[in-house]
């Protein structure tokens, strides 16, 4: 696929101007991101755009690194510069805001919920004028438990299977899974990565048309329009990560206090090493430690070992966390 790489805020503004001049009022959009799989934190890595004729990519790592540094400083947390992410992009948060909040452009998306949360938390950007094709599929009963209602399945059923697209080459499921879990922080991106990313927006126009026609035939368009109001539906409050740990709600109050302190210790090491937290300490082991707490050094040492740098850094922090949790609980009595 041929595409244009947008490397600066000026190039984004020039594209918006060109769309206005050519009366383009609708584009297809998608993100590729990093979600604590290859490094610490959640990051916006790439934006894919299709305007019905041409494809565009926005390398967002420069903007993301600036935002990550600012957010870490505001939270009083350490920040480690990204590694293996050489990029020539000079796109800033303001360039992203120009694109994602543009009121004159309708943005076709497939399930923008997590993408909307990501740019809101990272950049303070609220997606504007979104038409979420996933919502149409949901109204039609095409997505839900036990249904193959993801983008690939719906595209295969409603678009690629049609005569116009049936000659297009298809990716096997294993290749798709590998590319879903690929490291989008690295640069340069491979040809396979770029083609995978662009395919997520290539058929959104056609898929929207097909699903809208299906909704119209079933007299569900008014319901579809109602579901588009207020998109994206952003969380009013961020749920702390330790509350998402397995079995948290079933834990005793004492165990929850230990888990919070242990979780924060693990998070600090993950930040300092720029590693996903699960590579520092598995979440199930983290929960088990909180369930067994209070712990002595020998118990922590037996569970963690000292073979890895992460374990050596984590051990004294968990000892401190163990003591802090005991002090907090003593103060509650």
C-alpha positions as CSV (number, residue, x, y, z in Angstrom):
1,X,0.0,0.0,0.0
2,X,1.2,3.5,-0.8
3,X,1.0,6.0,2.0
4,X,2.2,9.5,3.0
5,X,4.1,9.9,6.3
6,X,3.2,13.0,8.3
7,X,6.2,14.1,10.2
8,X,5.2,17.4,11.7
9,X,2.3,19.6,13.0
10,X,2.6,21.7,9.8
11,X,2.1,18.6,7.6
12,X,-1.0,17.7,9.6
13,X,-2.3,21.2,9.3
14,X,-1.6,21.2,5.5
15,X,-3.5,17.9,5.1
16,X,-6.5,19.3,7.0
17,X,-6.5,22.3,4.7
18,X,-6.3,20.1,1.7
19,X,-9.3,18.1,2.9
20,X,-11.3,21.2,3.4
21,X,-10.4,22.4,-0.1
22,X,-11.4,19.1,-1.6
23,X,-14.6,18.9,0.6
24,X,-13.4,15.7,2.3
25,X,-15.5,15.5,5.5
26,X,-15.0,11.9,6.5
27,X,-11.8,9.8,7.2
28,X,-11.1,6.4,8.6
29,X,-8.8,6.3,11.6
30,X,-7.1,3.7,13.9
31,X,-4.2,3.6,16.4
32,X,-1.4,1.2,17.1
33,X,-0.2,1.3,20.7
34,X,1.9,-0.2,23.4
35,X,0.1,-1.5,26.4
36,X,2.6,-2.7,29.0
37,X,3.7,-5.6,26.7
38,X,7.2,-4.6,25.7
39,X,8.0,-1.7,27.9
40,X,6.5,0.3,30.8
41,X,3.2,2.1,30.4
42,X,0.7,2.8,27.6
43,X,1.8,4.7,24.6
44,X,0.4,5.9,21.3
45,X,2.8,4.7,18.6
46,X,1.1,5.2,15.3
47,X,-2.0,6.7,13.7
48,X,-3.4,5.3,10.5
49,X,-5.6,7.4,8.2
50,X,-7.6,6.7,5.0
51,X,-9.6,9.5,3.4
52,X,-11.2,7.3,0.8
53,X,-8.5,7.8,-1.7
54,X,-5.1,8.1,0.0
55,X,-3.5,6.5,3.1
56,X,-1.5,8.5,5.7
57,X,0.6,7.5,8.8
58,X,1.5,9.7,11.7
59,X,4.5,8.7,13.8
60,X,3.4,9.8,17.3
61,X,6.4,8.7,19.4
62,X,7.9,12.1,19.7
63,X,4.6,13.5,21.1
64,X,4.1,10.5,23.3
65,X,7.6,10.7,24.8
66,X,7.1,14.4,25.6
67,X,3.7,13.6,27.2
68,X,5.1,10.6,29.2
69,X,7.9,12.7,30.6
70,X,5.5,15.5,31.6
71,X,3.0,13.1,33.2
72,X,5.7,11.3,35.1
73,X,7.0,14.7,36.5
74,X,3.5,15.7,37.5
75,X,3.1,12.4,39.4
76,X,6.5,12.7,41.0
77,X,7.6,9.5,39.3
78,X,10.8,8.6,37.5
79,X,10.9,8.6,33.7
80,X,13.2,6.7,31.4
81,X,13.7,7.8,27.8
82,X,12.3,5.3,25.3
83,X,14.9,3.0,23.8
84,X,15.1,1.6,20.2
85,X,12.7,4.3,19.1
86,X,14.7,6.5,16.7
87,X,12.2,8.7,14.8
88,X,12.5,11.7,12.6
89,X,8.9,12.8,13.6
90,X,8.4,16.2,15.1
91,X,4.7,15.8,15.7
92,X,3.6,17.3,19.0
93,X,0.5,17.1,21.2
94,X,-0.8,20.1,19.4
95,X,-0.5,18.4,16.0
96,X,-2.4,15.4,17.4
97,X,-5.1,17.7,18.8
98,X,-5.6,19.4,15.4
99,X,-6.3,16.1,13.9
100,X,-8.2,14.2,16.6
101,X,-10.4,17.1,17.8
102,X,-11.1,18.5,14.3
103,X,-14.8,19.4,14.4
104,X,-15.2,19.5,10.6
105,X,-14.1,15.9,10.0
106,X,-16.1,12.8,10.8
107,X,-13.8,10.0,12.0
108,X,-14.8,6.4,11.2
109,X,-13.5,4.1,13.9
110,X,-13.9,0.5,14.9
111,X,-14.3,0.4,18.7
112,X,-12.7,3.6,19.8
113,X,-13.2,3.0,23.5
114,X,-9.6,2.1,24.4
115,X,-8.1,4.5,21.9
116,X,-10.2,7.3,23.3
117,X,-9.1,6.5,26.8
118,X,-5.4,6.4,25.8
119,X,-5.2,9.8,24.2
120,X,-7.4,11.3,27.0
121,X,-5.1,10.0,29.7
122,X,-1.8,10.6,27.8
123,X,-2.5,13.9,26.1
124,X,-5.7,15.4,27.4
125,X,-7.2,15.0,24.0
126,X,-10.9,14.1,23.6
127,X,-11.8,12.4,20.3
128,X,-14.3,14.5,18.4
129,X,-17.1,13.7,15.9
130,X,-16.5,9.9,15.9
131,X,-18.7,7.4,14.1
132,X,-17.9,4.0,15.7
133,X,-18.7,1.2,13.3
134,X,-18.4,-1.2,16.2
135,X,-21.5,0.4,17.8
136,X,-23.5,-0.3,14.6
137,X,-22.3,-4.0,14.7
138,X,-23.4,-4.1,18.3
139,X,-26.9,-2.8,17.5
140,X,-27.2,-5.4,14.8
141,X,-26.2,-8.2,17.3
142,X,-23.0,-9.0,15.4
143,X,-20.7,-8.6,18.4
144,X,-20.9,-10.1,21.8
145,X,-20.1,-13.3,23.7
146,X,-19.6,-16.2,21.4
147,X,-19.7,-14.1,18.3
148,X,-16.8,-13.5,15.9
149,X,-17.5,-9.9,15.6
150,X,-14.1,-8.3,15.5
151,X,-13.0,-6.0,12.7
152,X,-11.4,-8.8,10.6
153,X,-14.4,-11.1,10.8
154,X,-16.9,-8.4,9.9
155,X,-14.7,-7.2,7.1
156,X,-14.4,-10.7,5.8
157,X,-18.2,-11.2,5.9
158,X,-19.4,-7.8,4.6
159,X,-16.6,-6.5,2.5
160,X,-13.9,-8.9,1.4
161,X,-16.4,-11.5,0.5
162,X,-18.0,-9.2,-2.1
163,X,-17.1,-9.5,-5.8
164,X,-15.2,-6.2,-5.7
165,X,-12.8,-7.3,-3.0
166,X,-12.7,-11.1,-3.3
167,X,-9.4,-11.2,-5.1
168,X,-7.5,-9.4,-2.3
169,X,-4.8,-11.5,-0.6
170,X,-5.7,-12.7,3.0
171,X,-3.4,-12.9,6.0
172,X,-3.4,-16.1,8.0
173,X,-4.5,-15.9,11.6
174,X,-1.0,-16.7,13.1
175,X,0.5,-13.8,11.1
176,X,-2.3,-11.5,12.3
177,X,-1.7,-12.5,16.0
178,X,2.1,-11.9,15.7
179,X,1.5,-8.5,14.2
180,X,-1.1,-7.6,16.9
181,X,1.6,-8.3,19.6
182,X,4.5,-6.8,17.7
183,X,6.5,-4.0,19.3
184,X,5.2,-0.8,17.8
185,X,7.7,1.3,19.8
186,X,10.6,0.1,17.6
187,X,11.7,2.1,14.5
188,X,11.9,1.5,11.6
189,X,8.6,-0.3,11.4
190,X,8.7,-3.3,9.0
191,X,6.7,-3.5,5.7
192,X,4.6,-6.2,7.3
193,X,3.7,-4.0,10.3
194,X,2.8,-1.0,8.0
195,X,0.6,-3.1,5.8
196,X,-1.1,-4.7,8.8
197,X,-1.7,-1.2,10.3
198,X,-3.1,0.3,7.1
199,X,-5.5,-2.7,6.5
200,X,-7.3,-1.7,9.7
201,X,-8.6,1.5,8.0
202,X,-8.7,0.3,4.4
203,X,-12.2,-1.1,4.5
204,X,-13.9,1.0,7.1
205,X,-15.8,3.1,4.6
206,X,-17.2,0.0,2.9
207,X,-17.9,-1.7,6.2
208,X,-19.8,1.3,7.5
209,X,-21.9,1.4,4.3
210,X,-22.7,-2.3,4.5
211,X,-23.7,-2.2,8.2
212,X,-25.7,1.0,7.8
213,X,-27.6,-0.6,5.0
214,X,-28.2,-3.6,7.2
215,X,-29.4,-1.4,10.0
216,X,-31.7,0.5,7.6
217,X,-33.3,-2.7,6.4
218,X,-34.0,-3.7,10.0
219,X,-35.3,-0.2,10.9
220,X,-32.5,0.3,13.5
221,X,-30.9,3.5,12.2
222,X,-32.4,5.6,14.9
223,X,-31.0,3.3,17.5
224,X,-27.6,3.4,15.8
225,X,-27.6,7.2,15.9
226,X,-28.5,7.2,19.6
227,X,-25.5,5.0,20.4
228,X,-23.1,7.5,18.7
229,X,-24.0,10.3,21.2
230,X,-21.2,11.1,23.7
231,X,-18.5,9.0,22.0
232,X,-16.0,8.3,23.4
233,X,-17.5,7.5,26.8
234,X,-14.5,8.3,29.0
235,X,-14.1,7.0,32.5
236,X,-14.8,9.7,35.1
237,X,-12.3,8.3,37.5
238,X,-9.2,6.1,36.7
239,X,-9.3,2.8,38.5
240,X,-6.0,2.2,40.3
241,X,-4.1,-0.7,38.9
242,X,-3.9,-2.7,42.2
243,X,-7.7,-2.8,42.2
244,X,-7.6,-4.7,38.9
245,X,-5.5,-7.5,40.3
246,X,-7.0,-11.0,40.3
247,X,-9.4,-11.5,43.2
248,X,-8.9,-8.0,44.7
249,X,-12.6,-7.5,45.6
250,X,-12.6,-10.8,47.5
251,X,-9.5,-10.0,49.6
252,X,-9.6,-9.0,53.2
253,X,-9.0,-5.3,53.9
254,X,-5.6,-6.1,55.4
255,X,-4.6,-8.0,52.2
256,X,-5.8,-5.1,50.1
257,X,-3.5,-2.7,52.0
258,X,-0.5,-5.0,51.5
259,X,-1.4,-5.5,47.8
260,X,-1.5,-1.7,47.2
261,X,2.0,-1.2,48.8
262,X,3.5,-4.2,47.0
263,X,1.9,-3.1,43.7
264,X,3.4,0.4,44.0
265,X,6.9,-1.1,44.8
266,X,6.6,-3.3,41.6
267,X,5.5,-0.3,39.6
268,X,8.5,1.8,40.7
269,X,10.9,-0.9,39.6
270,X,9.1,-1.3,36.3
271,X,9.3,2.4,35.7
272,X,13.0,2.6,36.5
273,X,13.8,-0.4,34.2
274,X,11.3,0.6,31.6
275,X,9.9,-2.9,31.7
276,X,6.3,-4.2,31.7
277,X,5.3,-4.8,35.3
278,X,4.7,-8.5,34.7
279,X,8.4,-8.9,33.8
280,X,9.3,-7.5,37.2
281,X,6.9,-9.7,39.2
282,X,3.9,-11.8,38.0
283,X,0.5,-10.5,39.1
284,X,-0.5,-13.8,40.5
285,X,2.6,-14.0,42.7
286,X,2.0,-10.4,43.7
287,X,-1.5,-11.3,44.9
288,X,-0.1,-14.4,46.7
289,X,2.4,-12.3,48.6
290,X,-0.3,-9.9,49.7
291,X,-2.4,-12.8,50.9
292,X,0.5,-14.2,53.0
293,X,1.6,-10.9,54.4
294,X,3.0,-9.7,56.6
295,X,6.2,-11.3,55.4
296,X,9.8,-11.5,56.7
297,X,12.9,-11.0,54.5
298,X,13.5,-14.7,54.2
299,X,10.0,-15.3,52.7
300,X,10.5,-12.5,50.2
301,X,13.9,-13.7,49.2
302,X,12.6,-17.2,48.7
303,X,9.8,-15.9,46.4
304,X,11.9,-13.4,44.4
305,X,15.4,-14.8,44.3
306,X,18.3,-12.6,43.3
307,X,19.1,-13.8,39.8
308,X,17.7,-10.8,38.0
309,X,18.3,-7.1,38.3
310,X,14.6,-6.6,38.7
311,X,14.5,-9.0,41.7
312,X,17.5,-7.4,43.3
313,X,15.9,-3.9,43.0
314,X,12.5,-5.1,44.1
315,X,13.5,-7.0,47.3
316,X,14.4,-3.9,49.5
317,X,11.4,-2.0,48.1
318,X,9.0,-4.9,49.1
319,X,10.6,-5.0,52.5
320,X,9.9,-1.2,52.9
321,X,6.3,-1.8,51.5
322,X,5.8,-4.6,53.9
323,X,6.7,-2.3,56.8
324,X,4.7,0.6,55.5
325,X,1.6,-1.6,55.1
326,X,1.9,-2.8,58.7
327,X,2.3,0.8,60.0
328,X,-0.8,1.8,58.0
329,X,-2.9,-1.0,59.4
330,X,-1.7,-0.3,62.9
331,X,-2.8,3.3,62.5
332,X,-6.3,2.0,61.5
333,X,-6.8,0.1,64.8
